[in-house]
Amino acid sequence: MKYLISCAYNSKKSYFTAVNIGYLFAIVATIVVMLVFEHGQPALLYLVPGCICFVLLTAWKEGEFNLMWEFDENEFITPEADEDEGKKDK
């Protein structure tokens, strides 16, 4: 557990900051649209694109855009997990 805490504490926080700034801008956009049109708006209509855009911009700025875009989680999936899911489906 100490290892995980130290990794989290020592890692760069650029994406965390980007998501929070994107969320802030999206919430402000939601409130502005709601007040201008005097009608409630689904917040996810603005939250999802706001967060994704800021993460994409951060990845581009950090030079990690292709790494993020081409990410494949298959290497993190263990064969045991696949077998356990197969047993649960039956």
Buried (B, 14 or more C-beta within 10 A) or exposed (E): EEEEEEEEEEEEEBBEEBBEBBBEBBBEBBEEBBEEEEEEBEBEEBBEEBBEBBBBBBBEEBEBBEEBEEEEEEEEEEEEEEEEEEEEEE
